[in-house]
Amino acid sequence: MNCENTGAGDTGADARLRRLELARQAFKDFHAQCFWSYREDAEITEEKIPFIIRKLREHGGMAGYRVAWELCR
């Protein structure tokens, strides 16, 4: 399932920044569970958000799926 971030209610820049910060925090919080094969200090950019969402859905359990849902809002 793909998602499009519409950023409803936020300005475009605010929504992108919020989403990027959430993706960075998710990478840290779920590193051992979802991203163990990647360096812990990897740079998370907007281009990597679809990867973060996919791995959260695949390996993050219910908590990861909820964060992935937030990233898709």
Secondary structure, 3 states (H helix, E strand, C coil): CCCCCCCCCCCHHHHHHHHHHHHHHHHHHCHHHHCCCCCCCCCCCHHHHHHHHHHHHHHCHHHHHHHHHHHHC
